[in-house]
Structures are given as structure tokens and as C-alpha cells.
């Protein structure tokens, strides 16, 4: 990995080292089994391209040759282990957080004292980031990494950017996690691996066919980060309010009085919450669309798709132990589960009413993306974009 100077606000090397030290090993597989699993995931990822494009009818510029036949995406498919996933995401974090960390560094006191403070703070933050990545590294099955950095920012290891590109996405499949879940659910391994690839391939298709989507999301994220208070007292004050809102919660038998937001949400400014609402809407669309596609394509190519979906949905709903549930709540991961559910309902309702071509008008521009309210009420999006009444 690129060396980190003492002036960095986050010690990224320490983040990787911490995560790799805490990350649990994956399921036991032989060397030959591992080779077969990697080969099958690569094959499924390649096959998923045609399935997803045919179902969604989403083709971007250059996705068809002169004879109208689909061409490969050109972005890499990377089969990684848990440490490889950590390295890739640290690279992504560094890319997306550059403007915020640069601003924070500029506000840091000068002189030797500021340098010492930066070094200590960077190490503390590095450990915290590493702990978070360790927690997530055993839970992610696949990921379309939208904000892949330029090659000079890449960590050492198996993850490399697409040649000659600085903004190319990368499709990551976390082999040990996929094997762990397929064994836990006791489902057909070949079907489950293809089913997962269909979901992740849908994300790759979304970004390759909609050229403005990446910049739009990055702009929203940068707007969100740009509103971050650099005044420590303001941040501490909002954290205190957030903690009080949680410690004042009613008993388990009572109805909760908050709106389901995580601690991450509660420490944000009003402007950030407004931006977060828009980000939540687009992420609900992307995740729900991927779930809709994987189940729509499934019956044709995944014989046991009904069994897989039933067991996987039960697994999502049940969660894990008390500590795991608390961490999910704190980090807002429960909200991500709602994004899958609410987004899939939105996509299904719009496709049923307007057909796939009618739904695909959602990708026309940022103005045709659904709002957070429209995700819950698809008829309002149909009325706004298609000019139809609710009836």
C-alpha cells in the first residue's frame, strides 16, 4: 500500500492491519475446492451479463457492437477473500473521503503540537476504521465498487483497477462469504452462486448503462461530507443528543418513539439529513432493482431460486445475536435491509404498471430518480414522470 505520512488524518495502513488482524477466517475448503469455486464464480459473473441485460434492456454507449450484439462491460471481476475485500474498500474510502479529510487537515493546528495530534488522531481513527471493516468483511457477499481509485492510490494485493481508467467500477465477489452462506442455508451451491452474481451484475449494468449515475451519487456524497461540522464541540453536542435519544428509549414491550434512524443518522445536520434522504432513495432504487432482477431472471437459469429466496429472506429478517443486532442498528445496516425491501416493491409496482421500458425512464436523468416519498408510493412517481393520474 502507498505509504502514509504522519500528517494523514486516518492511518490507512493501520486500518488495513487492524481489520486483517480481527477478521475471522472463512470456511474450510481444500485448495482444489477453492480453485473450483473461484472458476465457477468467474463463469457465473460472465454469464450474468447477458441474462441481466436481456431482462433489464439496459445498454449503454458502446455496449452493443455494429451488428447490435452485446459487448463485454470491460470492467474487471475480482474474486477476493476477506482481507482482499478490506484492501479494496480502504482504497475506496480514501478516494471518496479525500475532500473532507483535506479540509479537516487544513483546520488542524500548525506546529509540532498539531503534527503530534494528527499522528495520534490518525492512528485512533485507523483502528476504528479497521474494526468497522473487520465487522463488515464477513457479511458482504458481493459488491460493485463504484468509486474505484486510480492505480496510484491502490493498495498492494490482488485488487487492481481497470487498465487506463481512473473511475472504472469493479465487481467484487467475496468467495468465503458466499460459501459460508450457501452452507448455512443448505442450498444448492451452484444455483446460489449464480443467484448472487445476478444481483451484483445488475449493479454493474446500472452504472455502465447510465453514465451520469456515478457522478450524481458522488456529488451527493461530497455534498453530504461538505456539510460536516469541523467544530468538535458541535459534533460532540449532536452525539450527546443522539445518545440521550437512545438511552431514553421505552422498554421492549412499548412502541419505539424514534423513527428508526441509526446513531449515524442522528448526529447529522438538517442539511445532511435532506441529502441523506435523496441518497437513501437512489440506493433503495439500486438495491431493489437488483433484487427484482435476480428473482426475475432466476426462474429461467436458477432452478432452486424459490427455495433460495425464501431461506435468504428468512436469514435477512432473523439477524444474529444481540451484539450483532446492536452493531447493525448503530451502523444503520437495518436501514439497508429496508432499502432492499422497499426498493424492490417500488420497481415491481412500476414495472407492472408501465412495463420494463416505462420503468427504465427512471434512468433518464437525476430528475427522474424517485424521491424517498415516491419509493414508498410508486404511483406518485408514475404520475410525475409518465403524466398519469393515480387511478
C-alpha positions as CSV (number, residue, x, y, z in Angstrom):
1,X,0.0,0.0,0.0
2,X,1.1,3.6,-0.6
3,X,3.0,4.8,2.5
4,X,1.1,7.0,4.9
5,X,2.7,10.1,6.2
6,X,2.4,11.3,9.8
7,X,0.2,14.2,8.6
8,X,-2.6,11.9,7.4
9,X,-5.9,12.3,9.3
10,X,-6.5,8.5,9.0
11,X,-3.7,5.9,9.2
12,X,-5.0,3.7,6.4
13,X,-2.1,1.2,6.8
14,X,-3.2,0.7,10.4
15,X,-6.8,0.4,9.3
16,X,-5.9,-2.5,7.0
17,X,-3.6,-4.1,9.6
18,X,-6.3,-3.9,12.3
19,X,-9.0,-5.3,10.0
20,X,-6.8,-8.2,8.9
21,X,-5.9,-9.0,12.5
22,X,-9.5,-9.1,13.6
23,X,-11.1,-10.6,10.6
24,X,-12.1,-14.2,11.1
25,X,-11.0,-16.9,8.7
26,X,-13.5,-18.2,6.2
27,X,-15.0,-21.7,6.0
28,X,-12.6,-24.6,5.5
29,X,-12.1,-25.6,1.8
30,X,-9.3,-27.5,0.1
31,X,-7.0,-25.9,-2.4
32,X,-8.8,-27.7,-5.2
33,X,-12.2,-26.7,-3.9
34,X,-11.1,-23.0,-3.7
35,X,-9.8,-23.2,-7.3
36,X,-13.2,-24.6,-8.5
37,X,-15.2,-22.0,-6.5
38,X,-13.2,-19.1,-8.0
39,X,-13.5,-20.5,-11.5
40,X,-17.3,-21.0,-11.1
41,X,-17.8,-17.5,-9.8
42,X,-15.9,-16.0,-12.7
43,X,-18.0,-18.1,-15.1
44,X,-21.3,-17.1,-13.4
45,X,-20.3,-13.4,-13.4
46,X,-19.6,-13.6,-17.2
47,X,-22.9,-15.5,-17.9
48,X,-24.9,-13.0,-15.7
49,X,-24.0,-10.1,-18.1
50,X,-26.2,-11.5,-20.9
51,X,-29.0,-12.6,-18.5
52,X,-29.3,-9.2,-16.8
53,X,-29.0,-7.1,-20.0
54,X,-31.7,-9.1,-21.7
55,X,-34.1,-8.8,-18.8
56,X,-33.5,-5.2,-18.0
57,X,-33.0,-4.0,-21.6
58,X,-30.3,-1.6,-20.3
59,X,-27.5,-0.9,-22.7
60,X,-25.1,2.0,-22.5
61,X,-22.9,3.6,-25.1
62,X,-20.5,1.0,-26.5
63,X,-22.5,-1.9,-25.0
64,X,-23.6,-3.1,-28.5
65,X,-21.4,-3.8,-31.5
66,X,-22.1,-2.7,-35.1
67,X,-24.4,-5.7,-35.5
68,X,-26.4,-5.0,-32.4
69,X,-24.8,-7.7,-30.3
70,X,-23.8,-7.1,-26.6
71,X,-20.2,-6.5,-25.9
72,X,-18.4,-7.2,-22.6
73,X,-18.6,-4.5,-19.9
74,X,-14.8,-4.1,-19.8
75,X,-14.7,-3.7,-16.0
76,X,-12.9,-6.3,-14.0
77,X,-14.5,-9.1,-12.0
78,X,-12.4,-9.8,-8.9
79,X,-12.8,-12.9,-6.7
80,X,-11.5,-11.9,-3.3
81,X,-11.1,-13.2,0.2
82,X,-12.0,-11.2,3.3
83,X,-8.6,-9.4,3.5
84,X,-8.8,-8.6,-0.2
85,X,-12.3,-7.0,0.4
86,X,-10.8,-4.9,3.2
87,X,-8.0,-3.6,1.0
88,X,-10.4,-2.7,-1.8
89,X,-12.7,-0.8,0.5
90,X,-9.9,1.1,2.2
91,X,-8.8,2.2,-1.3
92,X,-12.4,3.3,-2.0
93,X,-12.7,5.1,1.4
94,X,-9.5,7.0,0.7
95,X,-10.9,8.1,-2.7
96,X,-14.3,9.3,-1.6
97,X,-13.1,10.9,1.7
98,X,-10.2,12.9,0.2
99,X,-12.0,16.3,0.1
100,X,-13.3,16.0,3.7
101,X,-10.0,14.8,5.2
102,X,-8.2,17.5,3.3
103,X,-10.4,20.2,4.8
104,X,-10.1,18.7,8.3
105,X,-6.3,18.6,7.9
106,X,-6.2,22.3,6.9
107,X,-8.1,23.2,10.1
108,X,-5.6,21.3,12.3
109,X,-3.3,23.5,14.4
110,X,0.1,24.0,12.9
111,X,3.5,23.3,14.5
112,X,4.8,20.3,16.4
113,X,1.7,20.0,18.6
114,X,-0.6,19.8,15.6
115,X,1.6,17.2,14.0
116,X,1.5,15.0,17.1
117,X,-2.2,15.5,17.4
118,X,-2.6,14.4,13.8
119,X,-0.4,11.4,14.2
120,X,-2.3,10.2,17.3
121,X,-5.7,11.0,15.9
122,X,-4.9,9.3,12.6
123,X,-3.9,6.1,14.5
124,X,-7.1,6.1,16.6
125,X,-9.2,6.6,13.5
126,X,-7.3,4.0,11.7
127,X,-8.1,1.4,14.4
128,X,-11.7,2.4,14.4
129,X,-12.0,2.1,10.6
130,X,-10.2,-1.2,10.8
131,X,-12.7,-2.5,13.4
132,X,-15.6,-1.5,11.2
133,X,-14.2,-3.1,8.1
134,X,-13.5,-6.3,10.1
135,X,-17.1,-6.5,11.2
136,X,-18.4,-6.0,7.6
137,X,-15.8,-8.2,5.9
138,X,-17.6,-11.4,6.9
139,X,-21.0,-10.2,5.9
140,X,-20.6,-8.9,2.3
141,X,-21.3,-11.4,-0.5
142,X,-20.5,-9.2,-3.4
143,X,-20.1,-5.5,-4.2
144,X,-19.9,-3.3,-7.2
145,X,-17.3,-0.9,-6.1
146,X,-18.4,2.3,-7.7
147,X,-15.6,4.6,-6.5
148,X,-12.5,2.6,-7.6
149,X,-9.5,4.8,-7.3
150,X,-6.7,5.5,-9.8
151,X,-3.9,3.0,-9.9
152,X,-1.5,5.1,-7.9
153,X,-3.9,5.0,-4.9
154,X,-4.4,1.3,-5.0
155,X,-3.3,-0.9,-2.1
156,X,-0.9,-3.8,-2.8
157,X,-2.6,-7.2,-3.3
158,X,-4.9,-8.9,-5.7
159,X,-7.2,-5.9,-6.4
160,X,-6.2,-3.8,-9.4
161,X,-8.1,-1.1,-11.4
162,X,-9.2,-1.5,-15.0
163,X,-6.3,-0.6,-17.3
164,X,-6.2,3.0,-18.3
165,X,-9.1,4.1,-16.2
166,X,-9.4,6.2,-13.1
167,X,-13.2,5.9,-12.5
168,X,-13.9,2.4,-13.6
169,X,-16.0,0.3,-11.3
170,X,-15.0,-3.1,-10.2
171,X,-17.2,-6.1,-9.4
172,X,-16.0,-7.8,-6.2
173,X,-17.3,-11.3,-5.2
174,X,-16.2,-12.4,-1.7
175,X,-15.8,-16.2,-2.1
176,X,-15.5,-17.3,1.5
177,X,-18.7,-15.4,2.5
178,X,-20.7,-16.9,-0.4
179,X,-19.6,-20.4,0.6
180,X,-20.4,-19.7,4.2
181,X,-23.9,-18.6,3.5
182,X,-24.7,-21.3,1.0
183,X,-23.7,-23.9,3.6
184,X,-25.6,-22.1,6.3
185,X,-28.8,-22.0,4.2
186,X,-28.2,-25.6,2.9
187,X,-29.0,-24.6,-0.7
188,X,-27.6,-25.8,-4.0
189,X,-24.1,-24.1,-4.2
190,X,-24.1,-23.7,-8.0
191,X,-27.5,-22.1,-8.0
192,X,-26.7,-19.8,-5.1
193,X,-23.5,-18.6,-6.6
194,X,-25.2,-17.7,-9.9
195,X,-28.1,-16.0,-7.9
196,X,-25.6,-13.8,-6.1
197,X,-23.8,-12.9,-9.3
198,X,-27.1,-11.8,-10.9
199,X,-27.6,-9.3,-8.1
200,X,-24.1,-7.9,-8.3
201,X,-24.1,-7.9,-12.1
202,X,-27.3,-5.8,-12.1
203,X,-25.3,-3.1,-10.2
204,X,-22.6,-3.2,-12.8
205,X,-25.2,-2.9,-15.5
206,X,-26.8,0.1,-13.8
207,X,-23.6,2.1,-13.7
208,X,-22.3,1.0,-17.1
209,X,-25.6,1.8,-18.9
210,X,-26.3,5.1,-17.0
211,X,-23.1,7.2,-17.5
212,X,-24.3,10.1,-15.2
213,X,-25.2,7.9,-12.3
214,X,-21.8,7.6,-10.7
215,X,-21.0,11.3,-10.8
216,X,-24.5,12.1,-9.4
217,X,-24.0,9.8,-6.4
218,X,-20.5,11.1,-5.8
219,X,-21.8,14.6,-5.9
220,X,-24.5,13.8,-3.3
221,X,-21.9,12.1,-1.1
222,X,-19.5,15.1,-1.4
223,X,-22.3,17.5,-0.6
224,X,-23.1,15.4,2.5
225,X,-19.5,15.4,3.6
226,X,-19.1,19.1,2.8
227,X,-21.8,19.9,5.4
228,X,-19.9,18.0,8.1
229,X,-19.1,20.2,11.1
230,X,-15.4,20.6,11.7
231,X,-16.0,22.1,15.1
232,X,-15.5,19.3,17.6
233,X,-17.9,20.9,20.2
234,X,-20.8,20.9,17.6
235,X,-20.1,17.2,16.8
236,X,-19.9,16.3,20.5
237,X,-23.2,18.1,21.1
238,X,-25.0,16.2,18.5
239,X,-23.5,12.9,19.6
240,X,-24.8,13.7,23.2
241,X,-28.3,14.4,21.9
242,X,-28.2,11.1,19.9
243,X,-27.1,9.1,22.9
244,X,-29.8,10.6,25.0
245,X,-32.4,9.7,22.4
246,X,-31.3,6.1,22.6
247,X,-30.9,5.8,26.4
248,X,-34.4,7.3,26.7
249,X,-35.9,4.6,24.6
250,X,-39.0,2.8,26.0
251,X,-39.0,-0.8,27.1
252,X,-39.1,-3.6,24.6
253,X,-42.8,-4.1,25.1
254,X,-43.6,-0.5,24.1
255,X,-43.7,1.1,20.7
256,X,-40.4,2.8,19.9
257,X,-40.6,6.5,19.8
258,X,-37.8,7.2,17.3
259,X,-38.1,6.9,13.6
260,X,-35.8,4.0,13.2
261,X,-32.7,6.1,12.4
262,X,-29.3,4.9,13.4
263,X,-26.8,6.8,15.5
264,X,-25.0,7.7,12.3
265,X,-28.2,9.4,11.1
266,X,-28.9,11.2,14.4
267,X,-25.6,13.1,14.5
268,X,-26.2,14.8,11.2
269,X,-27.2,18.4,10.5
270,X,-30.6,19.2,8.9
271,X,-29.0,19.8,5.5
272,X,-27.2,16.4,5.7
273,X,-30.5,14.7,6.6
274,X,-32.0,16.2,3.5
275,X,-29.1,15.0,1.3
276,X,-29.3,11.6,3.1
277,X,-32.9,11.3,2.1
278,X,-32.0,11.6,-1.6
279,X,-29.1,9.2,-1.2
280,X,-31.4,6.7,0.6
281,X,-33.9,6.9,-2.3
282,X,-31.4,6.2,-5.0
283,X,-29.8,3.4,-3.0
284,X,-33.2,1.9,-2.4
285,X,-33.8,2.0,-6.2
286,X,-30.5,0.4,-7.0
287,X,-30.7,-2.4,-4.4
288,X,-34.4,-3.0,-5.0
289,X,-33.8,-3.2,-8.8
290,X,-31.0,-5.7,-8.2
291,X,-33.3,-7.9,-6.1
292,X,-36.1,-7.6,-8.6
293,X,-33.8,-8.6,-11.5
294,X,-32.1,-11.5,-9.7
295,X,-35.6,-13.0,-8.9
296,X,-36.9,-12.1,-12.4
297,X,-34.1,-13.8,-14.2
298,X,-33.9,-16.6,-11.6
299,X,-36.6,-19.0,-12.8
300,X,-35.0,-19.3,-16.2
301,X,-31.5,-20.0,-15.1
302,X,-31.6,-20.9,-11.3
303,X,-33.8,-24.0,-10.8
304,X,-34.0,-23.6,-7.0
305,X,-34.5,-19.8,-6.9
306,X,-37.7,-20.0,-4.9
307,X,-36.0,-22.0,-2.1
308,X,-33.0,-19.7,-2.1
309,X,-35.1,-16.6,-1.9
310,X,-37.3,-18.0,0.9
311,X,-34.3,-19.1,3.0
312,X,-32.3,-15.9,2.3
313,X,-35.2,-13.6,3.2
314,X,-35.6,-15.5,6.5
315,X,-31.9,-15.1,7.2
316,X,-32.1,-11.4,6.5
317,X,-35.0,-10.9,8.8
318,X,-33.7,-13.1,11.7
319,X,-30.4,-11.3,12.1
320,X,-27.9,-12.7,14.5
321,X,-27.0,-12.3,18.2
322,X,-27.8,-9.4,20.5
323,X,-24.4,-7.8,19.9
324,X,-24.6,-8.2,16.2
325,X,-28.1,-6.7,16.1
326,X,-26.8,-3.7,18.2
327,X,-24.0,-3.1,15.8
328,X,-26.3,-3.3,12.8
329,X,-28.6,-0.8,14.4
330,X,-25.8,1.5,15.3
331,X,-24.3,1.5,11.8
332,X,-27.6,1.8,10.0
333,X,-27.4,-1.7,8.4
334,X,-31.1,-2.3,9.3
335,X,-31.9,0.6,7.0
336,X,-30.0,-1.1,4.2
337,X,-32.3,-4.1,4.6
338,X,-35.3,-1.9,4.3
339,X,-33.8,-0.5,1.1
340,X,-33.9,-3.9,-0.5
341,X,-37.5,-4.5,0.5
342,X,-38.9,-1.0,-0.2
343,X,-36.9,-0.6,-3.4
344,X,-38.0,-4.0,-4.8
345,X,-41.6,-3.1,-4.1
346,X,-41.2,0.2,-6.0
347,X,-39.6,-1.5,-9.0
348,X,-42.2,-4.3,-9.1
349,X,-45.1,-1.8,-8.9
350,X,-43.7,0.4,-11.7
351,X,-42.9,-2.5,-14.0
352,X,-46.3,-4.0,-13.5
353,X,-48.0,-0.6,-14.3
354,X,-45.7,0.7,-17.1
355,X,-43.6,-2.3,-18.3
356,X,-39.8,-2.5,-18.3
357,X,-39.4,0.3,-20.8
358,X,-41.6,2.5,-18.7
359,X,-39.6,1.7,-15.6
360,X,-36.4,2.4,-17.4
361,X,-37.3,6.1,-17.7
362,X,-36.0,6.2,-14.1
363,X,-32.5,6.3,-15.6
364,X,-33.1,9.3,-17.9
365,X,-31.6,11.9,-15.6
366,X,-31.3,12.8,-11.9
367,X,-34.7,14.5,-12.2
368,X,-36.4,11.2,-13.0
369,X,-34.9,9.3,-10.0
370,X,-37.6,8.6,-7.4
371,X,-37.7,10.7,-4.2
372,X,-37.8,9.0,-0.8
373,X,-41.6,9.5,-0.6
374,X,-42.0,8.1,-4.1
375,X,-40.2,4.9,-3.2
376,X,-43.0,4.3,-0.7
377,X,-45.7,5.5,-3.2
378,X,-44.8,4.3,-6.7
379,X,-48.0,5.8,-8.1
380,X,-46.7,9.3,-7.4
381,X,-43.5,8.6,-9.4
382,X,-45.6,7.2,-12.3
383,X,-47.8,10.3,-12.2
384,X,-44.8,12.7,-12.1
385,X,-42.7,11.0,-14.8
386,X,-45.4,9.5,-17.0
387,X,-48.0,12.1,-16.5
388,X,-50.6,9.6,-15.3
389,X,-53.2,10.0,-12.6
390,X,-53.2,7.8,-9.5
391,X,-56.2,5.9,-10.8
